[in-house]
Amino acid sequence: MNAVAGRIGPNAILRVAEALQRRGRAEEVFRSAGLAHHLAVPPSAMVDEDDARRLHAALHSTLGPHEAAQVAREAGEATAAYLLAHRIPKPVQALLRLLPAPLAARVLLAAITRHAWTFAGSGAFEARPGRPVVLTIRRNPLCRGLASDTPACSYYAATFERLFRVLVQPGSTVTETCCEARGEPCCRFEIRW
Protein backbone atom coordinates (compact mmCIF):
# COMPACT_ATOMS: atom_id res chain seq x y z
CA MET A 1 0.00 0.00 0.00
CA ASN A 2 1.27 3.50 -0.76
CA ALA A 3 2.39 5.58 2.19
CA VAL A 4 0.85 8.77 0.79
CA ALA A 5 -1.88 7.85 -1.69
CA GLY A 6 -2.81 10.55 -4.16
CA ARG A 7 0.38 12.62 -3.69
CA ILE A 8 3.44 12.71 -5.90
CA GLY A 9 6.84 14.36 -5.68
CA PRO A 10 7.18 17.86 -7.12
CA ASN A 11 9.82 16.80 -9.67
CA ALA A 12 7.03 15.66 -12.02
CA ILE A 13 6.07 19.35 -12.20
CA LEU A 14 9.34 21.21 -11.54
CA ARG A 15 11.45 19.39 -14.13
CA VAL A 16 8.70 19.63 -16.78
CA ALA A 17 8.55 23.38 -16.10
CA GLU A 18 12.31 23.67 -16.65
CA ALA A 19 12.18 21.74 -19.93
CA LEU A 20 9.25 23.85 -21.15
CA GLN A 21 10.93 27.11 -20.12
CA ARG A 22 13.92 26.22 -22.29
CA ARG A 23 11.46 25.97 -25.20
CA GLY A 24 9.52 29.09 -24.26
CA ARG A 25 6.33 27.02 -23.85
CA ALA A 26 5.91 26.83 -20.06
CA GLU A 27 3.18 29.46 -19.66
CA GLU A 28 1.15 28.02 -22.52
CA VAL A 29 1.23 24.42 -21.26
CA PHE A 30 0.77 25.25 -17.57
CA ARG A 31 -2.14 27.56 -18.40
CA SER A 32 -3.70 24.81 -20.54
CA ALA A 33 -3.42 22.45 -17.54
CA GLY A 34 -4.91 25.04 -15.17
CA LEU A 35 -1.65 25.05 -13.22
CA ALA A 36 -0.22 28.54 -13.79
CA HIS A 37 0.03 28.86 -9.99
CA HIS A 38 2.82 26.23 -10.04
CA LEU A 39 4.87 28.48 -12.33
CA ALA A 40 4.28 31.51 -10.10
CA VAL A 41 5.13 29.56 -6.93
CA PRO A 42 6.94 26.30 -7.74
CA PRO A 43 5.97 23.43 -5.42
CA SER A 44 8.50 22.52 -2.74
CA ALA A 45 6.67 19.52 -1.28
CA MET A 46 4.49 16.63 -2.40
CA VAL A 47 1.67 17.69 -4.73
CA ASP A 48 -1.72 16.26 -5.59
CA GLU A 49 -1.07 13.61 -8.23
CA ASP A 50 -3.92 15.10 -10.25
CA ASP A 51 -1.78 18.22 -10.81
CA ALA A 52 0.98 16.07 -12.31
CA ARG A 53 -1.59 14.15 -14.38
CA ARG A 54 -3.11 17.36 -15.75
CA LEU A 55 0.32 18.76 -16.61
CA HIS A 56 1.44 15.62 -18.44
CA ALA A 57 -1.91 15.46 -20.28
CA ALA A 58 -1.49 19.12 -21.29
CA LEU A 59 1.95 18.28 -22.70
CA HIS A 60 0.28 15.85 -25.10
CA SER A 61 -2.70 18.01 -26.00
CA THR A 62 -0.68 21.22 -26.43
CA LEU A 63 2.58 19.97 -27.93
CA GLY A 64 1.57 16.71 -29.59
CA PRO A 65 2.96 13.27 -28.75
CA HIS A 66 6.44 13.70 -30.27
CA GLU A 67 7.38 16.98 -28.57
CA ALA A 68 5.57 15.91 -25.38
CA ALA A 69 7.79 12.81 -25.25
CA GLN A 70 10.91 14.95 -25.73
CA VAL A 71 9.93 17.32 -22.91
CA ALA A 72 8.99 14.42 -20.63
CA ARG A 73 12.28 12.68 -21.39
CA GLU A 74 14.28 15.83 -20.54
CA ALA A 75 12.26 16.20 -17.34
CA GLY A 76 12.88 12.55 -16.42
CA GLU A 77 16.61 12.87 -16.95
CA ALA A 78 16.63 16.03 -14.82
CA THR A 79 14.66 14.21 -12.12
CA ALA A 80 17.27 11.44 -12.05
CA ALA A 81 20.03 14.07 -11.85
CA TYR A 82 18.21 15.66 -8.90
CA LEU A 83 17.89 12.27 -7.16
CA LEU A 84 21.58 11.55 -7.70
CA ALA A 85 22.58 14.98 -6.40
CA HIS A 86 20.21 15.20 -3.42
CA ARG A 87 18.48 11.94 -2.50
CA ILE A 88 20.83 9.00 -3.07
CA PRO A 89 23.78 9.22 -0.66
CA LYS A 90 27.18 9.43 -2.37
CA PRO A 91 28.59 6.41 -0.45
CA VAL A 92 25.64 4.32 -1.67
CA GLN A 93 26.24 5.50 -5.23
CA ALA A 94 29.92 4.55 -4.96
CA LEU A 95 29.04 1.12 -3.60
CA LEU A 96 26.49 0.44 -6.36
CA ARG A 97 29.08 1.30 -9.02
CA LEU A 98 31.48 -1.27 -7.51
CA LEU A 99 28.96 -4.11 -7.44
CA PRO A 100 28.35 -6.47 -10.36
CA ALA A 101 25.45 -5.10 -12.43
CA PRO A 102 22.88 -7.76 -11.43
CA LEU A 103 23.54 -7.19 -7.71
CA ALA A 104 23.60 -3.38 -8.10
CA ALA A 105 20.27 -3.64 -9.94
CA ARG A 106 18.71 -5.60 -7.08
CA VAL A 107 19.87 -3.04 -4.50
CA LEU A 108 18.67 -0.12 -6.63
CA LEU A 109 15.32 -1.82 -7.27
CA ALA A 110 14.81 -2.30 -3.54
CA ALA A 111 15.40 1.42 -2.98
CA ILE A 112 13.14 2.43 -5.87
CA THR A 113 10.39 0.15 -4.56
CA ARG A 114 10.67 1.62 -1.04
CA HIS A 115 10.22 5.11 -2.47
CA ALA A 116 7.72 4.31 -5.23
CA TRP A 117 4.95 6.17 -3.40
CA THR A 118 6.81 9.40 -4.27
CA PHE A 119 6.38 8.90 -8.01
CA ALA A 120 3.52 6.41 -8.41
CA GLY A 121 1.13 8.18 -6.02
CA SER A 122 -2.02 6.07 -5.72
CA GLY A 123 -0.76 3.72 -8.43
CA ALA A 124 0.83 0.35 -7.71
CA PHE A 125 4.53 -0.16 -8.49
CA GLU A 126 6.31 -3.50 -8.85
CA ALA A 127 9.90 -4.34 -9.71
CA ARG A 128 11.24 -7.69 -10.87
CA PRO A 129 14.99 -8.23 -11.17
CA GLY A 130 16.35 -10.35 -13.97
CA ARG A 131 17.27 -10.06 -17.61
CA PRO A 132 15.49 -7.88 -18.41
CA VAL A 133 14.61 -6.02 -15.24
CA VAL A 134 10.85 -5.37 -15.38
CA LEU A 135 9.13 -2.42 -13.70
CA THR A 136 5.36 -1.97 -13.77
CA ILE A 137 3.02 0.80 -12.67
CA ARG A 138 -0.69 0.01 -12.49
CA ARG A 139 -3.18 2.87 -12.23
CA ASN A 140 -0.38 5.18 -13.34
CA PRO A 141 -1.32 8.72 -12.31
CA LEU A 142 0.47 10.27 -15.30
CA CYS A 143 -1.55 8.14 -17.76
CA ARG A 144 -4.94 8.40 -16.13
CA GLY A 145 -7.42 9.57 -18.76
CA LEU A 146 -4.73 9.89 -21.45
CA ALA A 147 -5.19 8.14 -24.81
CA SER A 148 -2.17 7.64 -27.05
CA ASP A 149 -1.15 5.43 -29.95
CA THR A 150 2.39 5.25 -28.57
CA PRO A 151 3.76 4.68 -25.06
CA ALA A 152 3.33 7.91 -23.10
CA CYS A 153 5.62 7.44 -20.09
CA SER A 154 8.86 8.98 -21.35
CA TYR A 155 9.21 10.80 -18.01
CA TYR A 156 9.44 7.54 -16.05
CA ALA A 157 11.48 5.74 -18.72
CA ALA A 158 14.10 8.50 -18.78
CA THR A 159 14.31 8.67 -14.99
CA PHE A 160 14.83 4.91 -14.67
CA GLU A 161 17.29 4.83 -17.57
CA ARG A 162 19.51 7.58 -16.18
CA LEU A 163 19.56 5.98 -12.72
CA PHE A 164 20.50 2.59 -14.16
CA ARG A 165 23.15 4.07 -16.46
CA VAL A 166 24.83 5.93 -13.60
CA LEU A 167 24.45 3.35 -10.83
CA VAL A 168 24.23 -0.09 -12.48
CA GLN A 169 25.62 -0.26 -16.03
CA PRO A 170 26.41 2.62 -18.43
CA GLY A 171 24.87 0.78 -21.39
CA SER A 172 21.44 0.40 -19.74
CA THR A 173 18.38 1.12 -21.87
CA VAL A 174 14.73 1.35 -20.86
CA THR A 175 11.89 0.46 -23.20
CA GLU A 176 8.24 0.97 -22.33
CA THR A 177 6.59 -2.17 -23.72
CA CYS A 178 3.02 -1.59 -22.42
CA CYS A 179 1.22 1.62 -21.55
CA GLU A 180 -2.11 2.33 -19.94
CA ALA A 181 -2.48 5.32 -22.28
CA ARG A 182 -2.71 2.76 -25.12
CA GLY A 183 -5.43 0.88 -23.24
CA GLU A 184 -3.09 -1.78 -21.87
CA PRO A 185 -3.41 -3.11 -18.29
CA CYS A 186 -0.24 -1.44 -16.95
CA CYS A 187 2.76 0.66 -17.83
CA ARG A 188 5.63 -1.78 -18.18
CA PHE A 189 9.30 -0.88 -18.53
CA GLU A 190 12.04 -3.34 -19.49
CA ILE A 191 15.62 -2.47 -18.56
CA ARG A 192 18.47 -4.15 -20.42
CA TRP A 193 22.26 -3.79 -20.42
Buried (B, 14 or more C-beta within 10 A) or exposed (E): EBEEEEBBBBBBBBBBBBBBEEBEBBEBBBEBBEBEEBBEEEBEEBBBBBBBBBBBBBBBEBBEBEBBBBBBBBBBBBBBBBBBEEEBEEEEEEEBEEBEBBEBBBBBBEBBEEBBBBBBBBBBBBBEBEEBBBBBBBBBBBBBEBEBEEBBBBBBBBBBBBBBBBBBBEEBBBEBBBBBBBEEEBBBBBBEB
